[in-house]
Amino acid sequence: QVQLVESGGGLVQAGGSLRLSCAASGRTFSRRFMGWFRQTPGKDREFVATIAWSSGTTYYADSVKGRFTISRDNAKNTIDLQMNSLRPEDTAVYYCAGSQGGVLYFTSAYDTWGQGTQVTVSS
């Protein structure tokens, strides 16, 4: 069974940085795209960024563009999310997810999810 496991969340002051990682384990994991979403209580899960495994092409939500960077390590089957210039509104549970394609800004395009990691940004 494939599992996605996130790590790297925590508490940081506004303006600071955090780096999230997502590792795939289990049987051979193959997805065309890997992404990050985030969710706060009472709100829908929100697209943050996604990356194509083969080409490395990236897509970002406008709210994080220029501050967050998604990257992948094909050999290790991991993806990272480098988050700089963090703001209190970035506070959320961040989820890693895998997709075979579709409209990548929507959760429905992703069929494999991690358990999430909490990121808290204090003002």
C-alpha positions as CSV (number, residue, x, y, z in Angstrom):
1,Q,0.0,0.0,0.0
2,V,1.3,3.4,-1.0
3,Q,1.8,6.0,1.8
4,L,2.6,9.6,1.7
5,V,4.2,11.0,4.8
6,E,4.7,14.7,5.4
7,S,7.3,16.2,7.8
8,G,8.8,19.6,8.6
9,G,5.8,21.4,10.0
10,G,6.0,23.6,13.1
11,L,5.7,27.0,14.7
12,V,7.5,30.0,13.1
13,Q,7.3,33.7,13.4
14,A,6.0,35.9,10.6
15,G,8.7,36.5,8.0
16,G,10.4,33.2,8.8
17,S,10.8,30.0,6.8
18,L,9.9,26.4,6.9
19,R,10.7,23.4,4.7
20,L,8.1,20.6,4.3
21,S,9.0,17.2,2.9
22,C,6.8,14.4,1.6
23,A,8.1,10.9,1.2
24,A,6.3,8.1,-0.7
25,S,6.7,4.6,0.7
26,G,5.2,1.2,-0.1
27,R,4.9,-0.4,-3.5
28,T,6.3,1.5,-6.6
29,F,4.7,4.9,-6.5
30,S,4.0,6.5,-9.8
31,R,2.1,9.7,-10.2
32,R,2.5,12.2,-12.9
33,F,2.1,15.1,-10.5
34,M,2.7,15.7,-6.9
35,G,1.2,18.6,-5.0
36,W,0.7,20.5,-1.8
37,F,-2.6,21.6,-0.4
38,R,-3.5,23.3,2.9
39,Q,-6.6,23.5,5.0
40,T,-7.8,25.5,8.0
41,P,-10.7,24.6,10.2
42,G,-14.1,25.1,8.6
43,K,-12.6,25.8,5.1
44,D,-12.1,23.7,2.0
45,R,-8.7,22.3,1.2
46,E,-6.8,24.9,-0.8
47,F,-4.3,24.3,-3.6
48,V,-0.8,25.6,-2.9
49,A,1.6,24.1,-5.5
50,T,2.2,21.2,-7.7
51,I,5.0,19.7,-9.8
52,A,5.3,17.3,-12.7
53,W,7.5,14.4,-11.9
54,S,9.1,14.1,-15.3
55,S,9.5,17.7,-16.5
56,G,9.7,19.5,-13.2
57,T,7.1,22.0,-14.4
58,T,5.6,23.8,-11.4
59,Y,2.3,25.5,-10.7
60,Y,1.6,27.8,-7.8
61,A,-1.4,29.5,-6.2
62,D,-1.2,33.2,-6.5
63,S,-1.2,33.6,-2.8
64,V,2.2,31.8,-2.5
65,K,3.8,32.7,-5.8
66,G,7.3,34.2,-5.2
67,R,7.4,33.0,-1.6
68,F,7.1,29.2,-1.8
69,T,9.1,26.8,-4.0
70,I,8.1,23.2,-4.7
71,S,10.8,20.7,-5.8
72,R,11.2,17.0,-6.3
73,D,13.9,14.3,-6.0
74,N,13.0,11.6,-8.4
75,A,15.6,9.1,-7.0
76,K,14.3,9.4,-3.5
77,N,10.6,9.8,-4.4
78,T,10.3,12.9,-2.3
79,I,8.9,16.4,-2.8
80,D,9.7,19.4,-0.8
81,L,8.0,22.7,-0.2
82,Q,10.3,25.6,0.8
83,M,8.2,28.3,2.4
84,N,9.7,31.7,2.9
85,S,8.3,35.1,4.1
86,L,5.6,33.2,5.9
87,R,2.5,35.1,7.0
88,P,-0.1,34.4,9.7
89,E,-2.6,33.5,6.9
90,D,-0.3,30.7,5.8
91,T,-1.2,28.9,9.1
92,A,-2.9,25.6,8.1
93,V,-2.5,21.8,8.0
94,Y,-0.5,21.1,4.8
95,Y,-1.1,18.0,2.8
96,C,1.0,16.2,0.2
97,A,-0.9,14.5,-2.6
98,G,-0.4,12.6,-5.8
99,S,-2.3,12.9,-9.1
100,Q,-2.4,11.2,-12.5
101,G,-3.7,14.4,-14.1
102,G,-6.7,16.6,-14.4
103,V,-7.4,20.1,-13.2
104,L,-4.6,20.2,-10.7
105,Y,-6.0,23.1,-8.7
106,F,-8.8,20.9,-7.5
107,T,-8.5,18.2,-4.8
108,S,-10.6,15.8,-7.1
109,A,-7.5,15.5,-9.4
110,Y,-5.5,13.8,-6.6
111,D,-6.1,10.2,-5.5
112,T,-3.4,9.7,-2.9
113,W,-3.0,11.9,0.2
114,G,-0.8,12.2,3.2
115,Q,-1.9,12.7,6.8
116,G,-0.9,16.3,6.9
117,T,1.5,18.4,8.9
118,Q,0.6,21.5,10.9
119,V,2.2,24.9,10.1
120,T,1.6,27.7,12.5
121,V,2.8,31.3,11.8
122,S,2.7,33.7,14.7
123,S,2.4,37.4,14.2
